[in-house]
Amino acid sequence: MKQVEYSNNYLIPFISMVMLFFIVGFLTTANTQFQAPLKATFLADVGSMKNTLATLITFSWFLAYPISGPIGSRWVNRSGYKVTLVRGLGIMIFGLGLFWLSSVVTVRYPDMVYLWADNRLPVGFFIFLFGSFTVGASAAILQVVINPYLVACLVKNTQAVQRMAIGGTANSIGTTVAPYFVSGIVFGGLSVDEVAVSQLAFPFLVLIAVVVILVMLLLYLPLPDIEEAHATRGETLERSVWSFRHLTLGVIAIFFYVGCEVCIGGNLNLYILSDLQGSIATATLMSTLYWGGLLVGRLISSMLNKISPRTQLVFTTAMATIFLFIAMWTNNPWLLVAVGLFHSIMWGCIYTLAVTGLGKYTSIASGVFMIGVVGGAVLPLMQGFIADMLGSWRWSWSIVLLGELVMLSYAVIGSRIHSHRAA
């Protein structure tokens, strides 16, 4: 990709992208942490499919990515980065409003249920799923802007993977505090059996207010366009973005990365509560430590300006594979928690390797890249289905082990650029 000159004009926009990455990480993890509490409330009258239905919350979120990612890249090409950001945040406000509505409908109209065999599913549950899809769509659109901006917006004495790591660090701070936001603020530190749907309403109104303030700040914030990272309006691209082999394989790699990350981050609490009979406090602690591991790893990566993203990816995927195998063999959840340290830099490494040399195709590639994020919907749902089939979560982690091996192969072979020239 053509490099832009170093300029202080990009410092404030860079910081802005980092802050937005925090919001994306916070809401992504908060959404997954609702699985266990809502399993005990919305799904109280559901039979043997509770795990599968609970993972639909995460499934709905990540299902939005392949749909909204390409839309976001088209908005960037037509209207620029700033307009796309404001639109994405507007969609986020609407989605958070649906979360609030799901609580109000369930509390005020308890008899509004969908009967399925002997199961009773409140209508509010489906509203919550739609809200999860909507906020997931907004997160995808924001990342279509954030990722290429972090790569192209040069800051002195950094390489692209470092800037991705800095953004990822902010993202990890959001994912680390989110479990305690759900268990401590939304549900007041109560046990799973004591939580109530009515507790959802006020915290989501607060989040809506925060995002509205962000939109107002963005409207006044100077955000220079980076023309080298996207096609100009009306410009015809000479080739399909899918013709770049390292990008196509990168989309596959990110499918498994996001799926693996969310399987552990989202389903770890279900594993601890059901298989190991742990408390919600223990589950929250482990989830927080897992996401905290991502924070620590990204902080370390943000200081590595001489180690290539390929080398970093080879090491982390190999170590994650080893830890996962031992965790599954010994039935030890703490080893799953430790995998967070190695998952920390995989997103930045895979994205940086996938868009290398794409020039004006970068914004389209960023939208295409979001298609792979649907792995966060597919793999956790598959894992929940496997756990229901086996009656245990223990061996369901094999699907995560498979994903680590796919990413390792991308690091070693798939990320290498075959002879081509980006227009």
N, C-alpha and C positions, 0 to 999 in steps of 0.2 A: 504494500500500500504506500502510496506517495506520502512522504512525511511533511508535516507542516512545520513552520519555524517555531522555535521556542518563543513564547510571549507571555507576559504577565496577564494579558487579556483572558487567558484561558484558566487562570488560577481559581477565580471565583466560580466559573462554571464547573470546573473539576470538583470543587468542594460541594457544589450543589448536587452533582451526580452522586457523590459519596453519601450525602444525606438522604437522597431518594433511595439509594440502595439499602439504607437502614430501614426505611419504611417497608420496602418490599420484603426484606428478610423477616421483620417483625410480624407482618400480617400473614406471611406464608406459614410460619411456625405456629402462630396463634391459631390459625385455621386447623392444623393437624392436631393440636392439643385439645380441641373440642371433641375429638372422637370418643375418648373414654367417658367424659361427663355426659355427653349427649346420648351415648349408648345406654346409660343408666336412666335417662329421662325420656327423650323422644322414643327410644327403642325398648322401653320397659316391658311392653306387651308383645314383643316379637320373640319368636322361638329360636331355632337352631341357627338362623342366618344373621345373628347379631354382629359378628365380626365383619362379615361381608358388607352389610348395610352401613356399619360404622365407617368403613374405609371409603364408602361412597362420598363422604365429605371431602377427603383428599382427592378422590377421583374427579369430582366435579371441578375442583380448583384447577387441576392440571389439564383437564380436558379442554379448557379454554385456550391453552397456549397455541396448539396448531392452527386454531381458527383465527385468533386475534393477532398472532405474531406477524403473518404476512400483511394483515390490514395495517398494523403499525408501520411496517416498512414502506407501504404505499403512501401513508400519511406523511412520513418523513420526506419522501421524494417530491410530493406535491406541495406540502405546506411548511416543511422545515421542522427542526427539532423542538422548538419552543411550543408551537401550536400542538404538536403531537403529545408533548408532556401534559399540557393543560387538558386536552381531551381525555388522556388516560386517567388523570386525577379526577375528572368529572365522572367517569365511569366508576371509579373507586368509591366515590361518595354515594352513588346510586346503589352499589353493591352492599356497602355498609348499612344503608337504609333498609335493605332487604333483610339483613341479619336482625336489625331492630324489629322489623315487622314480624319476623318469624316468632319472636318471643311474645309480642303483643297478641297475635292471632291465637297462639297456643294457650295463653293464659286466659284470654277473654272468651274464646270459643273452644273449650276442651272437647266438645262432642264432634268437632269437625275432624273426622278421621277417615282414612282409606282402609277398607277391610280387605285383607288378602289372606284367604283361607281362615285360620284362627288368629291371625295377627292383626293388630291395630296400629296403623301408622298415622300420627297426627299430620294434618295438612301443613302445620308449621315446619315440620321436618323437610318437606319438599321446598318450601320457601327458603329455608336455610341453605339447601343444596343449590338453588338458583342463585342465592347471594354469594355462595362460595364460587360458583362458576363466573359470576360477574366480577368479583374482586380479583379472581385469578386472571381474567381477561385484561383488567387494568394493569396488573403486575407484568403481564407479558408485553403490553404496549410500552410501559415504562422502560423495560429492559431492552427493547429494540432501540431506544434512545441511549440508555445508560452505557451499554456494553461498547458500541462503536465509539462513543464519545470518550470513554476512558482510554481506549486504545489510541485514538487519533489526537486527543487533546494533550500535547506533550507538556510535561513538567520536568524541569531540569534535574539531571542526575538520576533519572528513572528509565526503566525499560517498560514496554507495554504490559508484560505480565506482572510487574510490580504495581503498576497503577490499578490493574484488575484486582490484585491482592489487597490494596488499600481500600478499594470499594468493597471487596469481599469482607474485609475486616469490619467495616460498618454494618454490612449485611449480617455478619455473625453476632455483632453486639445486639442487633434486633432479634435474631433467633435465640440468643441466650436469655434475654430478659422476658421473651414472650411466654414461656411455660409458667413463670411466676405471675405474669399478668393474668393468665387464664385461671390458674388455681388459687392465687392469692387475692387478686382484685375482683375478677369477675365472679368467682365462686367462694370468695371469702375464706379460703383455707379449709373448707368443709370436706368431709370424706365423700367418695363417689355416691354413696347411698343417700347423702343429705342434700345434694345439689338440686337446684330448681331452675327451670327454664326462665322464670321471671327475672332472674339475676342478670340476664343478657342485656336487657334494654338500655340501662343507663350508660355502661361502659362504651357501647357502640355509638351512642349520641356524642360522647366525649371524643371518640376517634373521628367521627364525622366533622366535628368542629375543628380538630387539628388539621385535617386534610383541607378544609375550606381555607384556613389560614395559609397553608402551603401554596394553594392556588393563587391567592392574593399576592403573596411574595413573588411567585414566579412571573406574574404579569408585569412586575416592575423590575425584574432582574435582567440585566443584559446577558444574552446567551448567543454568542456569535455562531454562525453556521460554519460547518466544516465541509466545504464543497467536495473535497477529495474523497470523502467517505460515502458519498451517495451520488446518484445520477441527477442531473438537473431536470426540471420539469419539461416534459416533451421529448427528452433525449431517448433515442433508441439504443438499446444494448445489443451488442453483436452476437452474444452467445448466452446460453442458459446458465444460470448460476449453478445448476446441478452438474455441469460439465467439469467443475473443479472437484477432482477426486478426493482431495484431502478435506474439502468442506463436507461432501456427502458422507464420508466415513466419520467426520466429526459430529454430524447430526446423529448418527447411530450411536457414537460414543456418549454424547450428551444425553441421549435417551436412557441409556443404562446408568449414567452417573446420577441424574436426577432421581431416577427410580430407586437406585440403591440408597441415596442420601435420605429420601423420604421414607423408604421402608424402615430404616432404623429410627430416624427422627420421629416418624408418625406412629409406627407400630410397636416400638419398644415398650411404651407404657401399657399397651394391651397385653403384650407378652409377659411383663412383670406382674400385672394384676391378675391375669387368668392362669397362666402356667405356674408361676412361682409364688402365687398368693401374697405378693408384696402389697404394701400400702400405697395410697396415692402420693404420700410424701416421698416415698422411695422412688416411685416412678417419675415424679417431677424432678427429683434430684438427679436421677440418671439422664433424663432428657436434657436438663440444663447443662450437665457436664458434657454430654455428647455435642451439643451445639457450642458449648464453651471450647471444646477441642478444636472445632472449626475456627473459632476466633483466634486461639493461640497459634494454630498453624498458619493462618493468613497473616498474622502479625510477623511471624518468622519469614514468610515468603516475601513480604513487603520490603524486607531488608536485603534480599538476595538479588543484587543487580548484575551478577556475573554468571549465575547458573541458569542455563537455558530452560525454557518451559518443558521441552521434551525430556530432559534429564530429571526434572522435578516430577513429571508425570510418571515416568518409569518407576522411580523409587516409591512414590506414594501408592500406586496401584499394586505393586508387588507386596508392600507391607500390609495393605488392607486385605489382600487375598489371604495372607498367612494368618492374620488375626481373626478373620472371619471363620476360617476353617477350624481353628482351635476353639473359638467360641461355640461353634455349633457342636463340635465333638464333645466338649466338656460341659455344655449347657450352662455357660457362664456369661451372664448379661454384661458384666463389667468389661469384658473384652470387646463387646459390641460398642460400648461407650467409647472405648479407646480408638475405634475406627474413625471417629469424628476428626481426630487429629490429622489423619491421612486424607480424608475427604476434603479437607479444608481448601486446598489449592487446585483441585481437579477442574472446577468450572473455569477458572481463569486460564489455566494451562490449555485446556481443550479449545476454548474459544479463541485464544491467541493463535494457536496452531492452525485452527480451521479457517481463519480469515486472513492469514498471512498471504500477501501478494495479490489481494483481490481488488484493490483500488476502488473505483467507482461502484463496484459490485458489493461493497461492504455493507451498506444499509439493507440491501435486499438479502444478503447472506445472513444478516442479523435476524431478519424476520423468519427466514428459512430455519435458522438455528433454533428459534423458539418452537418449531414443530417437534423437535426432539425432546422438548421438556415434557411432552405428554407421557413420557416414561414415568413421571411422578404420579400420573393417574393410573397407568396400566399395571406397573409392578406391585405397588402396595395392594391394589385390589386383587391381583392374582395371589399375592401372599396371604391375604385374608381368606380367600377361597380355599387355598391349600390348608391353612390352619383349621378351617371348619371341617374339611375333608378328613384330616388326620386327627382332629381333636386335640391338637397341640401346635404351638408356634415353633417348637425347637427346630424341626427339619425344614420348615418353610424358609429358613434363612439361606437355603441352597440357591434360591433365585437371586439373592444378593451376591453370593459367591460367583455365580455365572456372570453377572454384570461386571464385577471387578476384573475378571479374565478378559472380557471384551475390551475394556478400557486399557488394559495392559497391552493388548495386541495393537490398539490404535497408537499408543505411545511408541511402541517399538517399530511398527511397520506402517500403519495407515496414515499417520500424520506427515509422512515424507511427501514433499511436493514433486509430482512428475512434471516432466517438461511441458510448460505452457507459459503463456504470457497474458497477464491481466490487461484488459484494454484500459 
